[in-house]
Each structure stands twice: as C-alpha cells, then as structure tokens.
Amino acid sequence: MDLNARKEQFSNAFLLAVAAVGGCSVAKPTVDNDSIDWTISNRLPRRPKLDIQLKCTADDDGNGPSVALPLKKKNYDDLTITDLISPRILLLVVVPEQIDNWILLTQNELSLRRCAFWMSLVGQPPSGNEVSVTVHVPRNQPFTVESLNGLMERTDRGDPL
C-alpha cells in the first residue's frame, strides 16, 4: 500500500476511535463528490450531524501556532459554504514522519501517535488560486473526545463552529 493510502487508513482509524469513545455514530458516503469523507452523528436532543473532510500529514515540525496544509481548491470551496444544515469541518491528523512510529502497541496500550486538529472554514473568502489553497489549522483546536462532544453540543444548539 502506498504512503498516502496508509495515511488515509490511519486517519480513518483515528476518527473512528475518537467517535467511538465519544459515543457518536459515523457514516462514510459511498461517493465523495462534496468534500465530505465522514458524517458524525450524536443522539443529543436535535440529533446533530457534523460533516468531516479528513486529511493527514507527516509534514509538521511541531512548532508554531498552526499546521500548514495545502488543500485542493475544490475542497476549500466546499468547506467555505455558509448556511448549511450540517456544519462542516476540516480534520487534520498529524502523524510522525516514520511509519513505525505511528502506533505503540503493547499488551496494555494502543497509542495512536500524534494528534489531530480541526477547523471550520465557513465564510472564508474565495481564493484566487486555481489549484490549491494553503490553510493553517490551529494547534489550539485538538480533535479529542472532549472537543468532539463540544462540537456536537454546539451543533445541537445551532451555534456556529
């Protein structure tokens, strides 16, 4: 399997692990023609849903307030749409450069290495670029069980992300 396919599968596993611990259901569209890789849902009163565009990178030095990610213009445009019923976020899983360091597996522990960060691009200005747009995913928005539950509660209330 090539490196990008491995990153995709690892990212899927990361998302599924966080959603499972957070008590959320997940669904994967059979076709990704709207920049939605996953939809997460929760049994809060209004049954909120959150659409996810999932990316993975090993290109991160761990410094600075954000992680730079070149995003295809189509994905950028789809994530900036306003007034949607289900909010959309970009979820970036950051992995170590060496594949052997992506997980730690012992009899007592399974650690998925490094971290994931999320951001909403809703309402961002159109880009003049024709191929890609570099976005800066903030490190102060980690994707954890707690942050996922917070995102679902905000969506349930109708608050913007």
N, CA, C and O of each residue as an XYZ file, in Angstrom:
644
protein
N       0.861     -1.164      0.000
C       0.000      0.000      0.000
C       0.917      1.240      0.000
O       1.900      1.288      0.739
N       0.589      2.223     -0.823
C       1.434      3.413     -0.868
C       1.208      4.281      0.373
O       0.256      4.080      1.128
N       2.109      5.251      0.562
C       2.100      6.070      1.776
C       0.807      6.851      1.944
O       0.281      6.922      3.055
N       0.281      7.436      0.883
C      -0.961      8.211      1.004
C      -2.144      7.335      1.405
O      -3.002      7.760      2.179
N      -2.188      6.128      0.885
C      -3.260      5.200      1.271
C      -3.131      4.829      2.752
O      -4.136      4.718      3.453
N      -1.910      4.640      3.223
C      -1.695      4.345      4.642
C      -2.148      5.511      5.518
O      -2.784      5.310      6.553
N      -1.815      6.733      5.095
C      -2.251      7.920      5.848
C      -3.771      7.997      5.905
O      -4.349      8.307      6.946
N      -4.410      7.711      4.776
C      -5.878      7.748      4.742
C      -6.470      6.732      5.706
O      -7.392      7.053      6.455
N      -5.954      5.522      5.693
C      -6.482      4.479      6.568
C      -6.214      4.784      8.038
O      -7.068      4.543      8.891
N      -5.032      5.312      8.333
C      -4.714      5.682      9.712
C      -5.642      6.799     10.185
O      -6.140      6.761     11.310
N      -5.872      7.788      9.329
C      -6.778      8.895      9.670
C      -8.177      8.385      9.959
O      -8.819      8.821     10.914
N      -8.650      7.456      9.129
C      -9.966      6.863      9.364
C     -10.014      6.197     10.737
O     -10.980      6.366     11.482
N      -8.967      5.439     11.069
C      -8.921      4.752     12.359
C      -8.913      5.750     13.510
O      -9.573      5.531     14.526
N      -8.177      6.834     13.360
C      -8.118      7.867     14.398
C      -9.505      8.456     14.634
O      -9.962      8.552     15.773
N     -10.168      8.848     13.553
C     -11.515      9.417     13.652
C     -12.484      8.426     14.293
O     -13.257      8.795     15.177
N     -12.443      7.177     13.852
C     -13.348      6.164     14.391
C     -13.105      5.928     15.882
O     -14.058      5.733     16.637
N     -11.853      5.942     16.310
C     -11.540      5.731     17.720
C     -12.103      6.861     18.580
O     -12.723      6.609     19.614
N     -11.888      8.099     18.156
C     -12.390      9.242     18.926
C     -13.917      9.233     18.960
O     -14.519      9.456     20.010
N     -14.541      8.975     17.812
C     -16.007      8.953     17.754
C     -16.579      7.845     18.634
O     -17.585      8.051     19.314
N     -15.951      6.681     18.628
C     -16.447      5.564     19.438
C     -16.410      5.901     20.920
O     -17.384      5.670     21.636
N     -15.298      6.443     21.378
C     -15.184      6.788     22.799
C     -16.152      7.918     23.144
O     -16.665      7.973     24.261
N     -16.407      8.820     22.190
C     -17.328      9.920     22.413
C     -18.793      9.543     22.287
O     -19.665     10.386     22.499
N     -19.081      8.295     21.947
C     -20.462      7.835     21.849
C     -21.181      8.305     20.598
O     -22.409      8.393     20.576
N     -20.423      8.605     19.562
C     -21.013      9.090     18.308
C     -21.044      7.988     17.257
O     -20.225      7.069     17.270
N     -22.004      8.100     16.351
C     -22.074      7.211     15.193
C     -21.381      7.884     14.025
O     -21.318      9.111     13.946
N     -20.866      7.074     13.123
C     -20.205      7.609     11.936
C     -20.757      6.935     10.691
O     -21.172      5.777     10.722
N     -20.754      7.679      9.602
C     -21.171      7.137      8.304
C     -20.230      7.695      7.253
O     -19.820      8.854      7.320
N     -19.894      6.862      6.287
C     -18.995      7.256      5.205
C     -19.789      7.269      3.910
O     -20.334      6.240      3.510
N     -19.862      8.434      3.239
C     -20.569      8.451      1.955
C     -19.917      7.489      0.969
O     -18.698      7.317      0.977
N     -20.713      6.873      0.135
C     -20.151      5.948     -0.849
C     -19.385      6.685     -1.929
O     -18.484      6.121     -2.550
N     -19.738      7.950     -2.160
C     -19.029      8.788     -3.124
C     -18.707     10.109     -2.448
O     -19.568     10.713     -1.808
N     -17.461     10.557     -2.591
C     -17.059     11.839     -2.020
C     -17.025     12.878     -3.138
O     -15.964     13.170     -3.689
N     -18.185     13.433     -3.468
C     -18.215     14.470     -4.501
C     -18.519     15.838     -3.911
O     -18.672     16.811     -4.649
N     -18.607     15.924     -2.573
C     -18.931     17.189     -1.914
C     -17.933     17.497     -0.798
O     -18.225     18.263      0.120
N     -16.750     16.887     -0.894
C     -15.684     17.083      0.098
C     -16.095     16.643      1.490
O     -15.681     17.242      2.482
N     -16.900     15.607      1.568
C     -17.296     15.022      2.847
C     -16.811     13.573      2.876
O     -17.272     12.732      2.105
N     -15.869     13.302      3.785
C     -15.347     11.938      3.933
C     -16.135     11.140      4.958
O     -16.294      9.928      4.812
N     -16.630     11.810      5.997
C     -17.371     11.160      7.071
C     -18.459     12.099      7.574
O     -18.335     13.320      7.477
N     -19.514     11.522      8.106
C     -20.522     12.275      8.850
C     -20.616     11.651     10.233
O     -20.797     10.442     10.378
N     -20.492     12.494     11.237
C     -20.602     12.047     12.624
C     -21.953     12.502     13.149
O     -22.365     13.637     12.911
N     -22.640     11.627     13.858
C     -23.934     11.995     14.433
C     -23.959     11.610     15.911
O     -23.177     10.784     16.382
N     -24.893     12.247     16.618
C     -24.994     12.065     18.053
C     -26.463     12.040     18.440
O     -27.298     12.624     17.749
N     -26.785     11.368     19.541
C     -28.177     11.256     19.976
C     -28.560     12.353     20.963
O     -29.373     12.129     21.859
N     -27.983     13.524     20.802
C     -28.443     14.677     21.574
C     -29.854     15.024     21.115
O     -30.312     14.482     20.109
N     -30.555     15.904     21.816
C     -31.973     16.140     21.511
C     -32.310     16.431     20.039
O     -33.309     15.923     19.532
N     -31.496     17.237     19.351
C     -31.826     17.588     17.965
C     -31.123     16.679     16.945
O     -31.182     16.935     15.743
N     -30.462     15.620     17.425
C     -29.764     14.651     16.567
C     -28.776     15.332     15.619
O     -28.884     15.188     14.402
N     -27.804     16.081     16.179
C     -26.874     16.828     15.327
C     -25.980     15.933     14.493
O     -25.675     14.797     14.857
N     -25.570     16.489     13.354
C     -24.634     15.827     12.450
C     -23.525     16.806     12.123
O     -23.745     18.015     12.053
N     -22.334     16.270     11.926
C     -21.159     17.062     11.610
C     -20.452     16.384     10.444
O     -20.082     15.213     10.531
N     -20.264     17.129      9.347
C     -19.585     16.590      8.173
C     -18.093     16.880      8.260
O     -17.678     17.965      8.667
N     -17.296     15.893      7.871
C     -15.844     15.952      8.039
C     -15.137     15.789      6.702
O     -15.432     14.866      5.942
N     -14.204     16.686      6.420
C     -13.212     16.491      5.362
C     -11.939     16.089      6.101
O     -11.409     16.868      6.893
N     -11.451     14.888      5.848
C     -10.354     14.293      6.611
C      -9.065     14.319      5.801
O      -9.031     13.883      4.650
N      -8.009     14.834      6.414
C      -6.685     14.887      5.794
C      -5.657     14.369      6.786
O      -5.914     14.293      7.987
N      -4.487     14.016      6.265
C      -3.403     13.522      7.103
C      -2.082     14.060      6.566
O      -1.883     14.155      5.355
N      -1.187     14.410      7.476
C       0.130     14.872      7.067
C       1.192     14.406      8.051
O       0.945     14.266      9.249
N       2.381     14.172      7.508
C       3.564     13.947      8.333
C       4.490     15.153      8.207
O       5.559     15.188      8.815
N       4.078     16.129      7.424
C       4.888     17.318      7.148
C       4.604     18.379      8.193
O       3.904     19.357      7.929
N       5.162     18.176      9.398
C       4.928     19.102     10.500
C       6.110     19.038     11.441
O       6.509     17.964     11.891
N       6.663     20.194     11.731
C       7.813     20.231     12.638
C       7.400     20.358     14.107
O       8.252     20.350     14.996
N       6.098     20.475     14.360
C       5.611     20.574     15.734
C       5.732     21.954     16.341
O       5.410     22.143     17.514
N       6.188     22.921     15.567
C       6.363     24.281     16.075
C       5.292     25.203     15.504
O       4.644     24.890     14.506
N       5.125     26.334     16.157
C       4.195     27.340     15.652
C       2.773     27.094     16.108
O       2.450     26.032     16.640
N       1.923     28.094     15.891
C       0.538     28.006     16.362
C      -0.386     27.196     15.455
O      -1.533     26.925     15.813
N       0.117     26.808     14.273
C      -0.751     26.083     13.345
C       0.060     25.120     12.496
O       1.290     25.156     12.477
N      -0.665     24.257     11.794
C      -0.072     23.315     10.850
C      -0.514     23.742      9.451
O      -1.711     23.822      9.176
N       0.434     24.012      8.579
C       0.110     24.412      7.208
C      -0.286     23.179      6.400
O       0.360     22.134      6.469
N      -1.362     23.329      5.636
C      -1.848     22.221      4.817
C      -2.299     22.752      3.463
O      -3.218     23.568      3.397
N      -1.661     22.297      2.371
C      -2.183     22.635      1.051
C      -3.458     21.834      0.806
O      -3.455     20.605      0.884
N      -4.538     22.535      0.511
C      -5.847     21.921      0.321
C      -6.291     22.174     -1.115
O      -6.176     23.294     -1.612
N      -6.794     21.146     -1.777
C      -7.306     21.341     -3.134
C      -8.350     22.450     -3.122
O      -9.141     22.566     -2.186
N      -8.341     23.258     -4.170
C      -9.277     24.383     -4.248
C     -10.722     23.912     -4.128
O     -11.526     24.571     -3.469
N     -11.068     22.786     -4.750
C     -12.436     22.260     -4.655
C     -12.807     22.000     -3.199
O     -13.894     22.373     -2.758
N     -11.893     21.353     -2.443
C     -12.158     21.094     -1.028
C     -12.302     22.402     -0.263
O     -13.210     22.542      0.557
N     -11.426     23.353     -0.518
C     -11.507     24.661      0.143
C     -12.857     25.307     -0.134
O     -13.538     25.750      0.790
N     -13.244     25.360     -1.400
C     -14.512     25.993     -1.774
C     -15.698     25.301     -1.101
O     -16.610     25.966     -0.610
N     -15.685     23.965     -1.079
C     -16.782     23.218     -0.461
C     -16.858     23.446      1.051
O     -17.946     23.428      1.626
N     -15.709     23.659      1.694
C     -15.677     23.863      3.147
C     -16.005     25.294      3.565
O     -16.254     25.548      4.744
N     -16.009     26.230      2.621
C     -16.305     27.620      2.964
C     -17.782     27.980      2.801
O     -18.185     29.095      3.133
N     -18.587     27.055      2.296
C     -20.010     27.321      2.054
C     -20.705     27.675      3.373
O     -20.495     27.027      4.399
N     -21.528     28.707      3.318
C     -22.268     29.136      4.503
C     -23.710     28.631      4.428
O     -24.166     28.191      3.373
N     -24.419     28.699      5.548
C     -25.840     28.389      5.639
C     -26.181     26.946      5.255
O     -27.170     26.692      4.566
N     -25.355     26.018      5.706
C     -25.639     24.601      5.500
C     -26.413     24.059      6.699
O     -26.312     24.593      7.803
N     -27.175     23.012      6.482
C     -27.896     22.382      7.586
C     -26.914     21.699      8.534
O     -27.010     21.856      9.751
N     -25.966     20.940      7.975
C     -24.944     20.278      8.787
C     -23.629     21.030      8.628
O     -23.158     21.222      7.506
N     -23.032     21.456      9.736
C     -21.750     22.146      9.623
C     -20.661     21.202      9.122
O     -20.747     19.983      9.265
N     -19.638     21.809      8.533
C     -18.501     21.049      8.012
C     -17.228     21.534      8.684
O     -17.060     22.723      8.953
N     -16.341     20.592      8.947
C     -15.029     20.958      9.449
C     -13.962     20.203      8.676
O     -14.206     19.149      8.088
N     -12.782     20.778      8.702
C     -11.589     20.104      8.210
C     -10.937     19.451      9.415
O     -10.739     20.100     10.442
N     -10.606     18.187      9.300
C      -9.931     17.462     10.369
C      -8.592     16.990      9.828
O      -8.534     16.227      8.863
N      -7.517     17.449     10.456
C      -6.170     17.114     10.023
C      -5.499     16.225     11.057
O      -5.273     16.637     12.195
N      -5.184     15.011     10.652
C      -4.447     14.080     11.502
C      -2.969     14.251     11.181
O      -2.564     14.168     10.021
N      -2.173     14.489     12.205
C      -0.732     14.677     12.044
C      -0.043     13.434     12.583
O      -0.256     13.037     13.728
N       0.780     12.830     11.749
C       1.490     11.604     12.119
C       2.997     11.851     12.101
O       3.464     12.782     11.445
N       3.765     11.014     12.823
C       5.219     11.110     12.725
C       5.682     10.782     11.305
O       4.979     10.115     10.546
N       6.863     11.257     10.968
C       7.400     11.017      9.627
C       7.633      9.530      9.367
O       7.374      9.042      8.267
N       8.117      8.818     10.368
C       8.400      7.391     10.228
C       7.152      6.563     10.550
O       6.589      6.677     11.639
N       6.733      5.741      9.611
C       5.522      4.932      9.780
C       5.598      4.058     11.036
O       4.596      3.868     11.726
N       6.776      3.535     11.325
C       6.922      2.674     12.501
C       6.577      3.389     13.801
O       6.345      2.739     14.821
N       6.540      4.714     13.778
C       6.235      5.494     14.978
C       4.774      5.923     15.052
O       4.401      6.644     15.978
N       3.946      5.507     14.116
C       2.541      5.926     14.111
C       1.748      5.315     15.254
O       0.818      5.940     15.763
N       2.102      4.106     15.662
C       1.382      3.466     16.769
C       2.370      2.858     17.754
O       3.502      2.519     17.411
N       1.908      2.736     18.967
C       2.605      1.988     20.001
C       1.607      0.948     20.470
O       0.514      1.284     20.926
N       1.980     -0.297     20.359
C       1.077     -1.390     20.715
C       1.770     -2.333     21.682
O       2.793     -2.938     21.364
N       1.188     -2.443     22.871
C       1.666     -3.389     23.875
C       0.450     -4.150     24.390
O      -0.671     -3.917     23.936
N       0.669     -5.055     25.332
C      -0.451     -5.775     25.932
C      -1.348     -4.849     26.732
O      -2.514     -5.167     26.971
N      -0.820     -3.713     27.147
C      -1.581     -2.788     27.980
C      -2.006     -1.510     27.290
O      -2.747     -0.717     27.871
N      -1.557     -1.290     26.064
C      -1.791      0.022     25.476
C      -1.769     -0.028     23.946
O      -0.977     -0.736     23.324
N      -2.673      0.754     23.382
C      -2.616      1.068     21.954
C      -2.626      2.581     21.857
O      -3.633      3.215     22.171
N      -1.535      3.161     21.431
C      -1.440      4.614     21.277
C      -1.351      4.946     19.804
O      -0.493      4.431     19.086
N      -2.254      5.818     19.358
C      -2.196      6.342     18.007
C      -1.394      7.624     18.088
O      -1.777      8.553     18.798
N      -0.297      7.684     17.375
C       0.621      8.790     17.533
C       0.351      9.884     16.544
O       0.157      9.576     15.368
N       0.328     10.881     16.847
C       0.488     12.219     17.291
C      -0.863     12.775     17.618
O      -1.409     12.481     18.682
N      -1.420     13.568     16.742
C      -2.603     14.305     17.165
C      -3.441     14.650     15.948
O      -3.005     14.469     14.811
N      -4.630     15.141     16.188
C      -5.473     15.669     15.114
C      -5.982     17.032     15.558
O      -6.211     17.276     16.743
N      -6.153     17.905     14.589
C      -6.646     19.255     14.841
C      -7.792     19.525     13.879
O      -7.833     18.982     12.775
N      -8.725     20.373     14.310
C      -9.881     20.678     13.462
C      -9.990     22.183     13.256
O      -9.476     22.981     14.040
N     -10.675     22.543     12.177
C     -11.005     23.946     11.959
C     -12.218     24.043     11.051
O     -12.480     23.165     10.229
N     -12.945     25.130     11.222
C     -14.051     25.454     10.328
C     -13.566     26.515      9.355
O     -12.929     27.491      9.752
N     -13.869     26.318      8.089
C     -13.521     27.295      7.051
C     -14.745     28.068      6.585
O     -14.662     28.847      5.635
N     -15.871     27.862      7.237
C     -17.118     28.507      6.826
C     -16.929     30.015      6.764
O     -16.446     30.640      7.708
N     -17.322     30.582      5.632
C     -17.287     32.025      5.467
C     -15.946     32.601      5.079
O     -15.817     33.817      4.936
N     -14.928     31.745      4.903
C     -13.635     32.259      4.451
C     -13.781     32.824      3.045
O     -14.635     32.370      2.283
N     -12.963     33.803      2.695
C     -13.103     34.421      1.378
C     -12.716     33.462      0.255
O     -11.921     32.545      0.463
N     -13.276     33.674     -0.932
C     -12.877     32.854     -2.083
C     -11.383     33.031     -2.352
O     -10.808     34.085     -2.083
N     -10.783     31.995     -2.880
C      -9.363     32.054     -3.194
C      -9.167     32.308     -4.680
O      -9.901     31.784     -5.517
N      -8.185     33.103     -4.987
C      -7.835     33.342     -6.382
C      -6.975     32.238     -6.966
O      -6.743     32.196     -8.174
N      -6.499     31.341     -6.104
C      -5.693     30.225     -6.597
C      -6.564     29.267     -7.387
O      -7.744     29.090     -7.084
N      -5.977     28.654     -8.398
C      -6.755     27.759     -9.238
C      -6.598     26.291     -8.881
O      -7.435     25.473     -9.264
N      -5.546     25.940     -8.156
C      -5.281     24.532     -7.871
C      -5.429     24.202     -6.389
O      -6.138     23.264     -6.027
N      -4.754     24.980     -5.525
C      -4.806     24.682     -4.099
C      -4.732     25.960     -3.278
O      -4.338     27.024     -3.757
N      -5.127     25.806     -2.024
C      -5.105     26.900     -1.052
C      -4.434     26.348      0.200
O      -4.827     25.296      0.704
N      -3.427     27.050      0.701
C      -2.799     26.613      1.942
C      -3.593     27.172      3.112
O      -3.759     28.385      3.245
N      -4.081     26.271      3.958
C      -4.791     26.671      5.169
C      -3.884     26.400      6.357
O      -2.974     25.574      6.284
N      -4.141     27.098      7.440
C      -3.342     26.945      8.652
C      -4.263     26.447      9.753
O      -5.053     27.206     10.314
N      -4.148     25.162     10.051
C      -5.018     24.510     11.030
C      -4.450     24.778     12.429
O      -3.319     24.392     12.723
N      -5.231     25.436     13.285
C      -4.701     25.846     14.592
C      -4.462     24.668     15.544
O      -5.295     23.773     15.688
N      -3.311     24.708     16.175
C      -2.972     23.668     17.156
C      -3.800     23.784     18.430
O      -3.869     22.831     19.207
N      -4.426     24.933     18.657
C      -5.218     25.086     19.886
C      -6.629     24.523     19.721
O      -7.493     24.754     20.566
N      -6.865     23.781     18.631
C      -8.140     23.107     18.424
C      -7.895     21.614     18.172
O      -8.142     21.119     17.072
N      -7.405     20.897     19.200
C      -7.178     19.463     19.012
C      -8.505     18.721     18.879
O      -9.521     19.125     19.444
N      -8.471     17.651     18.138
C      -9.655     16.806     17.986
C      -9.546     15.686     19.006
O      -8.825     14.706     18.814
N     -10.279     15.858     20.093
C     -10.288     14.902     21.191
C     -11.737     14.485     21.444
O     -12.660     15.025     20.835
N     -11.926     13.540     22.331
C     -13.285     13.149     22.720
C     -14.025     14.367     23.266
O     -15.186     14.600     22.928
N     -13.352     15.137     24.106
C     -13.974     16.316     24.702
C     -14.332     17.361     23.639
O     -15.421     17.934     23.669
N     -13.417     17.601     22.710
C     -13.722     18.618     21.688
C     -14.812     18.130     20.742
O     -15.645     18.924     20.305
N     -14.822     16.844     20.420
C     -15.895     16.301     19.580
C     -17.238     16.469     20.278
O     -18.206     16.910     19.657
N     -17.308     16.127     21.550
C     -18.566     16.302     22.281
C     -18.976     17.767     22.322
O     -20.161     18.081     22.208
N     -18.007     18.667     22.483
C     -18.308     20.093     22.453
C     -18.824     20.548     21.098
O     -19.757     21.347     21.026
N     -18.224     20.046     20.026
C     -18.694     20.378     18.675
C     -20.120     19.883     18.453
O     -20.937     20.572     17.842
N     -20.412     18.684     18.952
C     -21.758     18.132     18.783
C     -22.772     18.939     19.604
O     -23.883     19.191     19.137
N     -22.399     19.342     20.814
C     -23.304     20.160     21.631
C     -23.553     21.519     20.983
O     -24.687     21.998     20.975
N     -22.512     22.144     20.444
C     -22.686     23.414     19.753
C     -23.586     23.258     18.536
O     -24.449     24.096     18.273
N     -23.372     22.169     17.793
C     -24.228     21.908     16.618
C     -25.652     21.670     17.053
O     -26.581     22.137     16.395
N     -25.850     20.953     18.145
C     -27.196     20.685     18.658
C     -27.924     21.986     19.026
O     -29.135     22.104     18.836
N     -27.176     22.950     19.551
C     -27.766     24.249     19.906
C     -27.933     25.169     18.702
O     -28.622     26.185     18.791
N     -27.309     24.821     17.577
C     -27.361     25.689     16.394
C     -26.309     26.781     16.418
O     -26.383     27.731     15.638
N     -25.318     26.655     17.314
C     -24.247     27.642     17.393
C     -23.251     27.426     16.250
O     -23.023     26.291     15.832
N     -22.668     28.499     15.751
C     -21.637     28.331     14.713
C     -20.384     27.691     15.288
O     -20.087     27.820     16.476
N     -19.661     27.003     14.424
C     -18.409     26.392     14.848
C     -17.267     27.332     14.509
O     -16.108     27.018     14.780
